[in-house]
Amino acid sequence: MRAIVVYESMFGNTRRIAESIADGLAWEDVEVIGVTHAGQEALGGTDLLVVGGPTHAWSMSRPRTRKGAPEYVRKSDGGLELEPGADTGPGVREWIDSLGEMHPGAAVFDTHIKAPLGVSGRASKSIRRELLRHGLSLVAPAESFLVDRKNHLLTGEVARARQWGENLARIVENRFSEAK
Ligand SMILES: Cc1cc2nc3c(=O)[nH]c(=O)nc-3n(C[C@H](O)[C@H](O)[C@H](O)COP(=O)(O)O)c2cc1C
């Protein structure tokens, strides 16, 4: 079984969650790829495509919101570091736009601040909508992983991501054995 986890990340939160989801998937062929390196050739023969990004202005990042990320780092007094190339893009939004019609199963996630959803928003809602437009079907509901107001992952979220990955693997494996 082959899975690809594509993520976008400014401060490393979504990357850490992506890596933990991949650990949970635990198939022999699992690749974690930053969206800036996610060429379409990597997607061939994929049984599961997992896509995640940070929530910016209640949705997926845009060039304008990504430009704001270095300011967050400056104001964090060393608490945050910018991931290489994070503020230049492309982000998940532009990457999905560039995809052709695809048919592997998919799963989506985001990270956002712990707050009522009406306040935080969640990027996974729009990631989901855009992937469906490209012909992918979701194998599980979208999931969010939470950070505090200083943009640090909450305790337990990395472990929860691993469990979510384990769960995704079970769902896809069951679908394959039922289809045989
Ligand atoms: C420009 C910008 C806009 C953001 N807007 C939101 C938002 O609307 N809602 C929210 O919950 N978090 C927001 N955040 C916080 C991020 O979603 C959160 O810190 C996320 O975990 C960052 O993930 P990353 O380190 O992978 O980039 C914003 C962060 C930045 C830099």
The ligand as a Gaussian input file, in Angstrom:
#p B3LYP/6-31G(d) Opt

LIG

0 1
 C       -1.017000      34.668000       8.712000
 C       -1.647000      33.718000       9.689000
 C       -3.037000      33.663000       9.808000
 C       -3.640000      32.780000      10.723000
 N       -5.010000      32.737000      10.801000
 C       -5.600000      31.849000      11.641000
 C       -7.020000      31.719000      11.700000
 O       -7.777000      32.375000      10.993000
 N       -7.546000      30.815000      12.571000
 C       -6.761000      30.037000      13.388000
 O       -7.293000      29.249000      14.158000
 N       -5.409000      30.130000      13.337000
 C       -4.815000      31.002000      12.494000
 N       -3.454000      31.079000      12.422000
 C       -2.670000      30.176000      13.271000
 C       -2.214000      28.938000      12.514000
 O       -3.292000      28.280000      11.869000
 C       -1.562000      27.930000      13.464000
 O       -0.513000      28.514000      14.170000
 C       -1.055000      26.723000      12.686000
 O       -0.841000      25.653000      13.573000
 C        0.242000      27.018000      11.986000
 O        0.684000      25.836000      11.384000
 P        2.103000      25.753000      10.701000
 O        3.145000      25.893000      11.774000
 O        2.130000      24.404000      10.085000
 O        2.152000      26.846000       9.695000
 C       -2.830000      31.942000      11.539000
 C       -1.429000      32.008000      11.402000
 C       -0.841000      32.866000      10.495000
 C        0.665000      32.891000      10.361000

